[in-house]
Amino acid sequence: MPDASDASPPAAAAPLRILHLEDSPADHALVRLALKQAGVAAQMQRVESLEALRDGLTAGGFDVVLADYRLPGFTALDAWEACRRLPGVPPFVLLSGAIGEAAAVEAIRSGINDYLLKDDMAKLPHVIGRAIEVRQAQHERKRAARELAASERRLAELAEHLQVSIEEERAAIAREIHDDIGGALTAVKFDLAWIGRHADDPEMQGHAQAATEMLRHAIGASQRIMMNLRPPILDQGLTAAIQWLVENFERRTGTPVHLHAPLGRLALTPEVELVAFRTTQEALTNITKYARCTEVTIDLSGTGGLLTLEIADNGRGLPPDARDKPQAFGLRGLQARAQTVGGWLDISVPPGGGTSIVLSIPLEPPAEPGAESEAP
């Protein structure tokens, strides 16, 4: 029959609450005596059955479970398996007679925190303290992991919000350049042309022509800025937009680009198109700055429910620690962009050298024709 034992005299620290799975009242008394002699204040409750053990653990409040190995009809391993998944289960320490090395190893492998022979009872306070410390450390690690995961989720949400805000601001600035600055510059160009036609002074005509030439450069610069902020060519589809990037890259650098992309327009959302476009833009910018390559290959495909974009060069490759540098905002930005549309980014150095950036974005399957009409 289970029985509750006496509590030791009050101590400065809160007494340990111990649930003792033991069928021998004499052995239970020996454990209580060993703890008392070691100066450990403890409140102990003895149980003999699996049901009583589960009831005690369900009630909660215990700091540790001490368990004999062999009990009537079951073993401590059976007890551990029956209780290990209960919420808030405390450390489980095996306290028994000679059980053999194989049984002890099996107990530890199953998740039991520690074991001690009854002949070595003097070490019991140390074993209990160590088991509690280990369990507390495990709880701290799990709590830290949960907090880290929550922090990463918040950072991902913030990154997504920032990317959306940046693109919205880019689009607004591009509209202002087109509507206000572009319109004003065009009007000034017409006025300068009128002055050039009606001026009789050759010097004034020369100034008008020079101003017209400068204005032409300003209009071209505003158009380039507007295109970089929010390229209207994206309205023609991702393939056309990447082709535009490629042509500009080849014109600036003289480096050939081999583009493999579908001839038709892919069925992509504007958000996915923009992420793929920005990834290509940033990758080509990095190639211009760092790669020192002689050719670039871009592969774009949208089959199997997955958009895949690979930008590879044959340059000097990416240093092993490049992605871990605090200043590696460009690469981190690409990864954050991919996550905003449920995608991911892989950056690698192929065996032949160079750098490969692969953007993968799952695509929603197209709705089946007539699906809505068949709905009840």
Stockholm file with secondary structure:
# STOCKHOLM 1.0

chainA/1-376         MPDASDASPPAAAAPLRILHLEDSPADHALVRLALKQAGVAAQMQRVESLEALRDGLTAGGFDVVLADYRLPGFTALDAWEACRRLPGVPPFVLLSGAIGEAAAVEAIRSGINDYLLKDDMAKLPHVIGRAIEVRQAQHERKRAARELAASERRLAELAEHLQVSIEEERAAIAREIHDDIGGALTAVKFDLAWIGRHADDPEMQGHAQAATEMLRHAIGASQRIMMNLRPPILDQGLTAAIQWLVENFERRTGTPVHLHAPLGRLALTPEVELVAFRTTQEALTNITKYARCTEVTIDLSGTGGLLTLEIADNGRGLPPDARDKPQAFGLRGLQARAQTVGGWLDISVPPGGGTSIVLSIPLEPPAEPGAESEAP
#=GR chainA/1-376 SS CCEEEEECCCCSSCCEEEEEECSCHHHHHHHHHHHHHTTCCEEEEEECSHHHHHHHHHHCCCSEEEECSEETTEEHHHHHHHHTTSTTCCCEEEEESCCCHHHHHHHHHHTCCEEEEGGGGGGHHHHHHHHHHHHHHHHHHHHHHHHHHHHHHHHHHHHHHHHHHHHHHHHHHHHHIIIIIHHHHHHHHHHHHHHHHHCCCHHHHHHHHHHHHHHHHHHHHHHHHHHHHSCGGGGGCHHHHHHHHHHHHHHHHCCCEEEECCSSCCCCCHHHHHHHHHHHHHHHHHIIIIICCSCEEEEEECCTTEEEEEEEECSSCCCTTGGGSTTCHHHHHHHHHHHHTTCEEEEECCTTSSEEEEEEEECCCCCCTTHHHHCC
#=GC SS_cons         CCEEEEECCCCSSCCEEEEEECSCHHHHHHHHHHHHHTTCCEEEEEECSHHHHHHHHHHCCCSEEEECSEETTEEHHHHHHHHTTSTTCCCEEEEESCCCHHHHHHHHHHTCCEEEEGGGGGGHHHHHHHHHHHHHHHHHHHHHHHHHHHHHHHHHHHHHHHHHHHHHHHHHHHHHIIIIIHHHHHHHHHHHHHHHHHCCCHHHHHHHHHHHHHHHHHHHHHHHHHHHHSCGGGGGCHHHHHHHHHHHHHHHHCCCEEEECCSSCCCCCHHHHHHHHHHHHHHHHHIIIIICCSCEEEEEECCTTEEEEEEEECSSCCCTTGGGSTTCHHHHHHHHHHHHTTCEEEEECCTTSSEEEEEEEECCCCCCTTHHHHCC
//
